[in-house]
Amino acid sequence: MKKLLLSLAVIAMIAVSCNDNKKAMEKAKADSIAKADSIAKVDSIAKAAMAAAEKMKADSMNKADSIAKAEAAMKGKGKKK
C-alpha cells in the first residue's frame, strides 16, 4: 500500500511539474511574440521618422535652390538694363 501511495504521489508531482512547465513555455512564447511585435513597431516608427527627415532635407534643399535661382535671375535682370 505504501508503494502504491508513493507511486501516486510521484505521478502527481510529475503531472504538476509538467503542467507548470507547459504554462511557463506558453508564457515565454507569448512574451516573445509581444517583444517581437514591440520591436517591429519601434522599427517602423524609426523608419517613418527617417523618411520624414529625408523629405524635410530634400524640401529644404529644393527651397534653397529655388531661392538661389530667383536671386540669380534678379541679378541677371539688373545687369541687362
C-alpha positions as CSV (number, residue, x, y, z in Angstrom):
1,M,0.0,0.0,0.0
2,K,2.9,2.4,0.8
3,K,4.4,1.7,-2.6
4,L,1.1,2.5,-4.3
5,L,0.7,5.8,-2.4
6,L,4.3,6.7,-3.1
7,S,3.8,5.9,-6.8
8,L,0.6,8.0,-6.9
9,A,2.5,10.9,-5.2
10,V,5.3,10.7,-7.6
11,I,2.9,10.6,-10.6
12,A,1.0,13.6,-9.2
13,M,4.3,15.6,-8.7
14,I,5.4,14.8,-12.3
15,A,1.9,15.8,-13.6
16,V,2.0,19.1,-11.7
17,S,5.6,19.9,-12.8
18,C,4.8,19.1,-16.4
19,N,1.8,21.3,-16.3
20,D,3.7,24.2,-14.8
21,N,6.4,23.8,-17.4
22,K,3.8,23.9,-20.1
23,K,2.3,27.1,-18.6
24,A,5.8,28.6,-18.4
25,M,6.5,27.7,-22.0
26,E,3.2,29.3,-23.1
27,K,4.0,32.4,-21.2
28,A,7.5,32.6,-22.6
29,K,6.1,32.2,-26.1
30,A,3.5,35.0,-25.5
31,D,6.3,37.2,-24.1
32,S,8.5,36.5,-27.1
33,I,5.7,37.4,-29.5
34,A,4.9,40.6,-27.6
35,K,8.6,41.5,-27.7
36,A,8.8,40.9,-31.4
37,D,5.7,43.0,-32.0
38,S,7.2,45.8,-29.9
39,I,10.5,45.7,-31.8
40,A,8.6,45.7,-35.2
41,K,6.6,48.7,-34.0
42,V,9.6,50.7,-32.9
43,D,11.4,49.8,-36.2
44,S,8.5,51.0,-38.3
45,I,8.3,54.3,-36.3
46,A,12.1,54.8,-36.7
47,K,11.8,54.2,-40.5
48,A,8.9,56.7,-40.7
49,A,11.0,59.2,-38.8
50,M,13.9,58.7,-41.1
51,A,11.8,59.1,-44.2
52,A,10.3,62.3,-42.8
53,A,13.7,63.7,-42.0
54,E,14.9,62.8,-45.6
55,K,11.8,64.5,-47.0
56,M,12.4,67.6,-44.9
57,K,16.1,67.7,-46.1
58,A,15.0,67.4,-49.7
59,D,12.4,70.1,-49.3
60,S,14.9,72.4,-47.7
61,M,17.4,71.8,-50.5
62,N,14.8,72.5,-53.1
63,K,13.8,75.7,-51.4
64,A,17.4,76.8,-51.2
65,D,17.9,76.1,-54.9
66,S,14.7,78.0,-55.8
67,I,15.9,81.0,-53.8
68,A,19.3,80.9,-55.4
69,K,17.8,80.7,-58.9
70,A,15.5,83.6,-58.1
71,E,18.3,85.7,-56.8
72,A,20.4,84.9,-59.8
73,A,17.5,85.8,-62.1
74,M,17.1,89.1,-60.3
75,K,20.8,89.9,-60.6
76,G,20.7,88.9,-64.3
77,K,17.8,91.3,-65.0
78,G,19.6,94.2,-63.2
79,K,22.7,93.8,-65.4
80,K,20.7,93.8,-68.6
81,K,19.4,97.4,-68.0
